[in-house]
Amino acid sequence: MAKIVSLAGLAALLAGLVMAQEDTAPREALQMAEFVPELTDDILFNPRMGLYLSYFPADAEPDEWFMKIADIVYRRQEWATLNPEEGVYAFEEYFGPIFDLCVKQHGKRVAFGVMSQSMHSRERYVTPQWVFDKGVPSVTHIALREHEQIDPVFWDDRYLDLYCEFIGKLGEYLDGREGFEFIDMRGIGEWGEMHLARWTPQQLEETGYTDTKYIAAYRRQIDAFAEAFPNSQVLLNVGGPKFLTIMDYAAIGGMHFRQDGLSPSGASHDVGGWLYEPYSRRGVICNFEFHSGYRSMQEKGWDLPTTIDRGLDAPISYLNTNLAALRDPPDEVRQQLTRAARKVGYRFVITKLEYLPEFHLDGEHPARIPLVSTWRNDGVAPCYDSFALRWSLVNAEGETVASALTFPETPTTQWWPGEEQSVRALLRVRADVPPGQYRLKVAMIIPETDRHILLAIAGRDDQDRYDLCEIAGVPGEGQAGIIYEEDFEGDAQPWGTSAGMTATVDGANAHSGQASLLVAGTHERGWNYTSFRVPTPLLPASKYRLSAWLLVEEMEPGGHAPYLKIGVNNLEDEWIENHGTNRYDLSEPGTWQRLERTAEVPMNAGWAHLAIEKGAHSTPITARIRLDEVKLELLEAP
């Protein structure tokens, strides 16, 4: 006989769910409360984003203004300084003190670029002289200080052989080092940018320049960096559409983009629009540097706020601060860089939290607190890491009594700027937790390292968690029990069948008692042999167990092993998801086998449809199957 069990403590909730079927979502029936966090203008120091400091003073103090807007220090050096003689590398002499000062002492990150040509250099050789002694061809240029410089032919294989060897050694020293943020590719062109300033048409012709050779040289450089820095971010200084093939090749290899020409009209070649926009959504991190310093901008009549705005119109994760000396800069520089620091990169906030303000404790069953949080990226760029959320319930003594790790269904790498994302979570509270008042906290983390990501909301504690709201644990009756039970004795409720199948109560065989449900026939197309809609609505965010006994009396050769299924629909009876049991073992036909599945149903769960699954949609199967002792139990509920 079918038994639909009315559980103590559920009557009012179930009635509310049934009444809500037409126009109310299940979580409203749960009487969810709403909390709206206060947003802040805090500057967030998070991985793979931020402002960086080009003129970092060695005696910097933690309370200086620039230390509060950026936590990356950037240094650019010449190849000749780091590799003065063949086989001699001054890495520790140069990089060691920078890591000691910036990373160890100040807790900053560091980034670098190594140039092969620079008109700003005071030296005759930016590329080491020994490189030319090895037979690398050169050209002569005049630097800004009007002295002669010797520069290499970048597309010559002899140059590329020696340069790529240097990059390999540099990677051995820097790759994956703690505090190391990124390195620029600067081995081709003036300052390592994608242009050949100072190269005359005659020099290009005499050295055999062609676009093909130039592109091939860049690809060798990109490959060398990819091999040398597999655990680090590498940035290519980008140019115009003519060499998109170079930029695309870098993106394919996991490289990122940098452009050194930001001005009031935007960046050089307008890369913020046609290049940064599409590639940022392909996982390419984008970086800007100002075209000119502040004094030079004033001389040109360039407006700094407009320049900052143009930069923030693009999906940039990094921005150089190369406008003026960091100590005692013009007030406008300080104000505008501080403004930029609050927008660059990703900036996650919670705009709304829906939660159950009370959870019931009966001392026997775990309690449940469903959560629905709405998030928004208030930054200008995507996030390039997949973060998780850790929810914590904390008592008055600061002890965590419950926690849950949630991986958002839409990963954080797709939380595009300005868009809102909904994240559902569930906190399970142990049965032995005492009644009382608790605080709900959340942390965004990199779960593999437990690195906490800073959010732009109020309530941050000393563990980089964010205090959200109070939730009360109150004494209450347990809600666990049997929702539906059928042993097919007496006036059993009928199960529906698919075309070609029959389902009848039959007394010839049973697991227990006098009868079972006999399902027989040939099923041509479809998933289910037979199904049943449970009359009692499902409780949202709850845990159920389906169990039954199944016997396969006949199954044509090649037939798929059947199993039971809970089909979860919403209150409008639209399908949401399935939960299947273990499959019947066809190696032991003619035996009664227990099938079981424990299922967590979602927040929008409304109705359960039970079924014997065929296991294949379009394969015709002839079968004779018996079902007995079907039971759907509620194990835990909010």
HELIX and SHEET records of a PDB file:
HELIX    1   1 ALA A   11  MET A   19  1                                   9    
HELIX    2   2 PRO A   26  ALA A   29  1                                   4    
HELIX    3   3 TRP A   65  LYS A   68  5                                   4    
HELIX    4   4 TRP A   79  LEU A   82  1                                   4    
HELIX    5   5 PHE A   91  ILE A   98  1                                   8    
HELIX    6   6 PHE A   99  GLN A  105  3                                   7    
HELIX    7   7 GLN A  129  ASP A  133  1                                   5    
HELIX    8   8 ASP A  157  LEU A  174  1                                  18    
HELIX    9   9 GLU A  190  GLY A  192  5                                   3    
HELIX   10  10 PRO A  201  GLU A  206  1                                   6    
HELIX   11  11 ASP A  211  ALA A  228  1                                  18    
HELIX   12  12 PRO A  241  PHE A  243  5                                   3    
HELIX   13  13 LEU A  244  ILE A  252  1                                   9    
HELIX   14  14 SER A  268  ASP A  270  5                                   3    
HELIX   15  15 VAL A  271  VAL A  271  1                                   1    
HELIX   16  16 GLY A  272  TYR A  276  3                                   5    
HELIX   17  17 GLU A  277  SER A  280  1                                   4    
HELIX   18  18 TYR A  294  LYS A  300  1                                   7    
HELIX   19  19 LEU A  304  LEU A  312  1                                   9    
HELIX   20  20 ASP A  331  ALA A  341  1                                  11    
HELIX   21  21 THR A  412  GLN A  414  5                                   3    
SHEET    1   A 5 LYS A   3  ILE A   4  0                                        
SHEET    2   A 5 GLY A 481  GLU A 486 -1                                        
SHEET    3   A 5 ILE A 621  GLU A 636 -1                                        
SHEET    4   A 5 SER A 516  HIS A 523 -1                                        
SHEET    5   A 5 MET A 501  ASP A 506 -1                                        
SHEET    1   B 5 LYS A   3  ILE A   4  0                                        
SHEET    2   B 5 GLY A 481  GLU A 486 -1                                        
SHEET    3   B 5 ILE A 621  GLU A 636 -1                                        
SHEET    4   B 5 LYS A 543  MET A 555 -1                                        
SHEET    5   B 5 GLN A 593  GLU A 600 -1                                        
SHEET    1   C 4 ALA A  33  PHE A  35  0                                        
SHEET    2   C 4 PHE A 348  TYR A 355 -1                                        
SHEET    3   C 4 ALA A 367  ASN A 377 -1                                        
SHEET    4   C 4 GLU A 420  VAL A 429 -1                                        
SHEET    1   D 9 GLY A  50  LEU A  53  0                                        
SHEET    2   D 9 ALA A  70  GLU A  78  1                                        
SHEET    3   D 9 ARG A 109  MET A 115  1                                        
SHEET    4   D 9 PHE A 180  MET A 185  1                                        
SHEET    5   D 9 GLN A 233  ASN A 237  1                                        
SHEET    6   D 9 HIS A 256  LEU A 262  1                                        
SHEET    7   D 9 CYS A 286  PHE A 290  1                                        
SHEET    8   D 9 TYR A 318  ASN A 320  1                                        
SHEET    9   D 9 GLY A  50  LEU A  53  1                                        
SHEET    1   E 2 SER A 138  ILE A 142  0                                        
SHEET    2   E 2 GLU A 148  PRO A 152 -1                                        
SHEET    1   F 5 GLU A 358  LEU A 361  0                                        
SHEET    2   F 5 TYR A 466  PRO A 475  1                                        
SHEET    3   F 5 GLY A 436  ILE A 446 -1                                        
SHEET    4   F 5 ALA A 388  VAL A 394 -1                                        
SHEET    5   F 5 THR A 400  THR A 406 -1                                        
SHEET    1   G 4 GLU A 358  LEU A 361  0                                        
SHEET    2   G 4 TYR A 466  PRO A 475  1                                        
SHEET    3   G 4 GLY A 436  ILE A 446 -1                                        
SHEET    4   G 4 ARG A 451  ILE A 453 -1                                        
SHEET    1   H 5 GLY A 496  THR A 497  0                                        
SHEET    2   H 5 ASN A 528  ARG A 533 -1                                        
SHEET    3   H 5 TRP A 607  GLU A 613 -1                                        
SHEET    4   H 5 TYR A 563  ASN A 569 -1                                        
SHEET    5   H 5 TRP A 575  GLY A 580 -1                                        
END                                                                             
